[in-house]
Amino acid sequence: MIIRILFIASITLLLSCTADKSKGVVDCIIMDIPDYPLVFELNRGESIHITRIKNGIPLNKKISLISYKILSENNLWFKDSVESSNYYSARIVITVDEMPIVLKCRPYELPIVFNGLRIYVEALSEWNESADYSKINKMRKEVRFSACLTDETWGDTSIVYPIDGYRFCANSYNNTWSSLAPYNAKYYHRGEDMGAIPSLLNVRACAAGSIEKSPLPSGDGRSNSFLIKMKNGIELRYGHMDIDDFVPGMLKGNNIHSGELIGLTGMTWNGDTNQKLDPHLHIEMMYDSTDISFYPFLVEAYMRKYKDAVVAIAGGYRFAIPGDTILLDASRSFTAKGKRVQYYLWKLHDGKQLYGSNVSIIAAAPGLYSEELNVVLTDGSVDKDFLQLRVFDIEIPKKISQGWLYHYPIRNIHVGDTVLFKQTLIDLSDKVTIDFGDYSKRISMNSTIKHAYLKPGNYTVEVNSFGQMNEPISIKTEVVVEN
């Protein structure tokens, strides 16, 4: 998918929302702001009529919701009182001016270009209501969408990616919109988590506005929420920064500029710096007290800031029991404008290699595995990402280890630079070893270790151990070394 970063002038919006089964007006508009996608909800059998006026020329579109189907997978992590499965994807059939298309709702999905529109599935009420935590409020219909014209950016181009020196999915802990936050209650994530070793990377304001909430001067006793309210009413909330790492002037009531330094990534949760297993920056978007997916905004802001040729997306986390079929899907990967994918290569934990955007594997023995995706462009550019696959023991479902792998610096690593690695695995029966991916000897490590690379390249770094039932544990990440 190519990210288009263009400025479209003079766009206004006229709309109505009517149900095909009744002649009345249906209340379905969630967000209607100039220069931003329209966010709306539909039930099956309902339609929305949109007119966008670009440079004085009206463009009329009718979107109808036909049907949907939600897919679930086995997941034995949850408590006995919770159903032992979770949703991981959905297929939604719509028409745009009577032309049908199948959309998907799943982690790391981007808007689809179709018949003059860019269309995205924000959420499904059934999926939302099945969660034990962090449900979207004010969701009144079956499916929530957002849409804009094909050549519009997804929101204002002044939106800034919030972390300096970062790579997309650089560290193995990442959560995105609608993903199951591992390994908690049934919590489908509402926002974006970017894993980072604490107190090392700058955090910046994604947009200009007023500071509506700040934990300064002494913390808020929870996750140190920091909230920016834009002039159009959109709110951006940051979480988990440490109180000592905030810029002193970040006080409630002050104004803030787009790109202004807020502080550093942290690890605060429940009032203390105790997020030792999964340190990360959380950021989410809200409008009128309801969550809006920030993921498409974040991707476009990332590509404006870093201009990577390609970003591989393996899909985040999947859960299974032995014998389940798992589809590995690389189609959510994206490239810079004008770049083309030559091939997708999956390097599996059992040594097999499979080519293709979509390949299927059978979950075998219990363990935690990292299935490696390589996306190679026609110009030779390459990026890697890793799907974490947790296969449960049916008899003892909760004994598999958990934890993640981090490194710093993340970007602008050069030959000879020292790289810090940090692993947070717990519930192990053996020592942790690390393979730096450069043919050096695999060695044991404690929580941290340092290493320098002698040649440029895209290295796959892997930490391994064994869980309490002797199941294999593997966590991988990519390190990019420049000349």
Secondary structure as UniProt FT lines:
FT   STRAND          11..19
FT   TURN            20..21
FT   STRAND          29..31
FT   TURN            34..35
FT   STRAND          38..42
FT   TURN            44..45
FT   STRAND          46..54
FT   TURN            55..56
FT   STRAND          57..74
FT   TURN            80..81
FT   STRAND          85..96
FT   TURN            97..98
FT   STRAND          99..105
FT   TURN            107..108
FT   STRAND          112..114
FT   TURN            115..116
FT   STRAND          117..124
FT   HELIX           125..129
FT   TURN            137..138
FT   STRAND          143..149
FT   TURN            150..151
FT   TURN            157..158
FT   TURN            164..165
FT   TURN            168..169
FT   STRAND          174..175
FT   TURN            177..178
FT   TURN            182..183
FT   STRAND          187..188
FT   STRAND          192..195
FT   TURN            198..199
FT   STRAND          202..204
FT   STRAND          209..213
FT   TURN            216..218
FT   STRAND          226..229
FT   TURN            231..232
FT   STRAND          235..239
FT   HELIX           243..245
FT   TURN            248..249
FT   TURN            252..253
FT   STRAND          255..256
FT   TURN            258..259
FT   STRAND          261..264
FT   TURN            270..271
FT   STRAND          280..287
FT   TURN            288..289
FT   STRAND          290..292
FT   HELIX           295..306
FT   STRAND          310..311
FT   STRAND          317..320
FT   TURN            322..323
FT   STRAND          325..329
FT   TURN            331..332
FT   STRAND          334..335
FT   TURN            337..338
FT   STRAND          341..347
FT   TURN            349..350
FT   STRAND          353..355
FT   STRAND          358..362
FT   STRAND          367..377
FT   TURN            378..379
FT   STRAND          382..391
FT   TURN            397..398
FT   STRAND          405..408
FT   STRAND          413..414
FT   TURN            415..416
FT   STRAND          418..423
FT   STRAND          432..435
FT   STRAND          443..445
FT   STRAND          448..452
FT   STRAND          457..467
FT   TURN            468..469
FT   STRAND          472..482
//
